[in-house]
Amino acid sequence: MSSDPPEKPPTPRQEARDRRAANIFLLVAGALLVAIGIWLANAMVDARRADECISSGRRNCQPIEAPAR
């Protein structure tokens, strides 16, 4: 038998704070997933372009950027 006192139900203020924290976490996680998805899509497009360039027999498929003088 446990002699611990029963837990108090959270107050409306605590519930609102917890809900707000959960919403912020979900917003950040969603934004991170969207950013990763965009980065991955761009990387796949770049890889496809390079593959098409190499498949067509060209040699200068990846331009080298030189600093402006």
C-alpha positions in Angstrom: 0.0 0.0 0.0 1.4 3.3 -1.0 1.0 6.3 1.3 1.8 8.8 -1.4 -0.7 11.7 -1.6 -2.8 11.7 -4.8 -1.5 13.9 -7.6 -3.2 17.2 -8.0 -4.8 17.8 -11.4 -2.9 20.4 -13.5 -4.3 23.9 -13.3 -5.6 25.5 -16.5 -2.5 27.7 -16.5 -0.2 24.7 -16.4 -2.2 22.9 -19.1 -2.0 26.0 -21.4 1.8 26.2 -20.8 2.2 22.5 -21.6 0.1 22.8 -24.7 2.0 25.9 -25.9 5.3 24.1 -25.3 4.1 21.0 -27.3 2.8 23.3 -30.1 6.2 25.1 -30.3 8.0 21.7 -30.4 5.8 20.4 -33.1 6.2 23.6 -35.2 10.0 23.4 -34.9 10.0 19.7 -35.8 7.7 20.3 -38.8 9.8 23.2 -40.0 12.9 21.0 -39.7 11.3 18.2 -41.7 10.3 20.7 -44.4 13.8 22.1 -44.6 15.4 18.7 -44.8 12.9 17.7 -47.5 13.7 20.8 -49.6 17.5 20.2 -49.2 17.1 16.6 -50.2 15.0 17.5 -53.2 17.6 20.0 -54.4 20.4 17.5 -53.9 18.5 15.0 -55.9 18.0 17.5 -58.8 21.7 18.4 -58.8 22.7 14.8 -58.8 20.3 14.1 -61.7 21.7 17.1 -63.7 25.2 15.9 -63.2 24.3 12.3 -64.2 22.6 13.5 -67.3 25.6 15.7 -68.2 28.0 12.8 -67.7 25.8 10.4 -69.6 25.7 12.7 -72.6 29.5 12.5 -72.8 30.4 16.0 -71.7 33.5 16.6 -69.5 32.8 20.0 -67.9 29.8 19.0 -65.9 30.8 20.5 -62.5 31.9 24.1 -63.0 34.7 25.3 -60.8 33.9 28.6 -59.2 36.9 30.9 -59.1 37.0 34.1 -57.0 36.5 37.4 -58.9 39.6 39.4 -59.4 
